[in-house]
């Protein structure tokens, strides 16, 4: 029997089990039209699901990402907690197109969305970016669950430049085998048809 899909609400906190322990993330925004959620990936690994989540949700996130509603076999809903008052909807996101050394900083404010291109060379890091972009932590792509869990396991954070997850990445292949995606995204997860995307795609809304 297929695992049920959990439709996230703002404030919902989920626990995701990696090989290093549990990681938590919180839904902070929902785009009903796109069927995607914005989530704060909370820091730290836990051997068991912690019982002080009401405190942990106030910690600064490691990164922010767009994702779909998740299946219950992949992320466990552990409660609903207020989004921290200090949290603000990101003004910018970043994406990689074509080459990992080229960053595109996207303004998240519609309809006047603009892109800023920055190319990195050698050992350059985020410190080379203009001041307003140095702390951008929103990944401007909708991440499929295999990508999310690999970034969680890597302990990816806003200061890192290592965002790419290759299809032959050892961790990616491990979770791909564990969760056995069936190459379909149901209407409960995304209300629109996707072409092939990250080894999970939508071929039908039935």
PyMOL commands that set and color helices and strands:
alter all, ss='L'
color gray80, all
select helices_A, chain A and resi 53-56+126-128+131-133+145-153+170-179
alter helices_A, ss='H'
color red, helices_A
select strands_A, chain A and resi 5-6+12-18+21-31+36-41+63-67+70-71+75-80+92-96+102-107+115-119+138-143
alter strands_A, ss='S'
color yellow, strands_A
deselect
rebuild
show_as cartoon
